[in-house]
Amino acid sequence: MRHVRLSAGDPRVDRRFEFVEVLEREGDLQAAQEVLCAAVDAWQQALRLDPDDTLGAGIILEVAGARAMQAQMPAAFVEALFDQYAERFDRSLVEPLGYRVPQRLGTFVSDVSQARFAQALDLGCGTGLSGAAFRPICDHLSGVDLSSAMLRKAQKRGVYDVLTKGDIGKLPPLDAPVYDLVLAADVLIYLGDLTVISHWVAQALNGGGMFAFSVEAATENTSYVIQPSRRYAHARCYIEQIFGAMGWSILTLSHEVLRQGRGRDVWGYLCVVRRDREAAHRPAMAIDVRPRVIEGDGADPIAH
């Protein structure tokens, strides 16, 4: 299976990062550091030349500890990544990696509510895997995604009533609640700080509405971390506090394997929360909210 990898646009730079990984595995940390410094210089130059960061140079620098953590991935990087990956997304993710997040979220939602949803929104809808799982219980289903190529795939799937191109990290405010259900399957891994998106969902949901989502699990007692896979992971306590502080009921918070990644189980949380009363729009973090980098082997920007 082909892997989508970040590239500096210069094979020499890419080889340097691969060589760093080899040296680290062999225990030659001094040599790895020397090679890494040269590669970091190249990525810093790439970021200066492309402030929108289509190549994801800033993410590489964050993983390397050479730049302060950002609250979310650069939109230009995510869009370019999934535009190139769209054609083989489903066949690379579902069977080879055992990906069943939409189906599992559907089960949890059905466990806590037997009602149909008049208006539902799929954030980061991708090719429509979640839409297909939830369409049977939704009267009207909308989807939003940053990648035009993914949206074309979703349109062909034929499960959405409306599809919109947009950045879920910068959604426009709504004048009044619209939705009874909001979904975000395998998309919040590209957002570190969940404050903005959780408050937007609070504005978008009718009273009693539900938000069903997945995140990868952080192993540290912090808010969120950037992983060598170049995805964010979130702590259970962060999820509990950010939604608890807004006055929501946490109906499901299941710690389980989301899929495989580089031959290992990728653990995360499947969550269903309900908007029971008006969201208290205030910071929800009473814990250490400083994002961190966690160490590990390999670095892949998406599930594979």
Secondary structure, 3 states (H helix, E strand, C coil): CCCCCCCCCCHHHHHHHHHHHHHHHHCCHHHHHHHHHHHHHHHHHHHHHCCCCCCCHHHHHHHCCCCCCCCECCHHHHHHHHHHHHHHHHHHHHHHHCCCHHHHHHHHHHHHCCCCEEEEEEECCCCCHHHHHHHHHEEEEEEEECCHHHHHHHHHHCCCCEEEECCHHHCCCCCCCCEEEEEECCCHHHECCCHHHHHHHHHHEEEEEEEEEEEEECCCCCCEEECCCCCEEECHHHHHHHHHCCCEEEEEEEEEEEEEECCEEEEEEEEEEEECCCCCCCCCCCCCCCCEECCCCCCCCCCC
